Amino acid sequence: MGRTEATLRQTAQEGPDGADMHPWVGDVSDLAAITAVMNGVADRFGRLDVLVNNEGVAIPGTVDQIDMDSYRTMMSTNVDGVFFAWTEA
């Protein structure tokens, strides 16, 4: 799962030979997107056996250097995204 279809396609193309990859477009910080992907996986494969939460955003800087938008981007991806995925899995 990733936010941009082009990046996902490139990743799938660069995957190992014989890999059976199924890219899904969505933003992990968006509960509706997570729900749609989880439902799509369950519909396509019948169930979800393994979930790897490997998303993350790091914006360099100290607390006094990071603005609120940057902070929310990190928290919504790194924390909310993990929570949303596990509650929908």
N, C-alpha and C positions, 0 to 999 in steps of 0.2 A: 504494500500500500504506500502510495506517495501522492504528493499534491499535484504533480504535473505528468500528463500522459507521455510526453516526449521523453522525459527522464526515465520513466518506467520502461518504456519500449527499449531504450538504449541499454538499460540494465539487464533486461531479459535477453537481448541479443548478445550481450557480452558474458552471459552465464555459461556455465560448463556445458560441453556437448552432452546431449541426451537429457538435460535437465527439463523437467516439466514445470514451467513457471507460469503463474497466473496473476499478472499485475492488476491491481485495483486502484483506481483514482479516488482519493479522498484525503481530507485533512484530519489528523488524529485529534486536533483540538476542538473539533466540531462534533458534538454528540450525534446529530442527525447523520453525519457522514459515517461515523463509526457504526451506527445502527444499520445503515444501508449496506455497508460492506459485510458486516457479520451475517446479516440476513441473506445477502447474496452468496456468501460462501456456503452457508447451511443449505440454501436452495440448490446450489450447483453440485455440492459434494455429499449432501445428506447430513453432515455434522462437521463440527470443528474439534479436532483432537488436540492440536498444539497451537499455542499462541505465543509468539515471540515479540515482546514490546521492545523494539530497538530504535525508537525514535528519540531525537534529542536536538536541542538547540542550545548553543553556548554563545553568548554575546559578551565579549571581554569587557572588563571594567569593574571598578569597585562600586559599592552601593551608592556612593555619592556621585558617581560618573554615569550610571545607567538611568535612562529616562523611563517613565512609567510604561510606555508602549513596548520598549525592549523587555522590561521586566514581565509584562503580561504575556508577551510572545513566548518567553522561556517557560513561564509557569503553566501556560495553557497547553504547551506541547509536552513538556517534561513531566508534569504532574497530572493535569486534567486528562491528557491523552491516555496515560496508563490507566487511570481510574475508569475512564469511559470504556476502554477496550475490555477490561476485566468485568465490568458490570454487564456488558452486552454479550460476552463470550458464553 
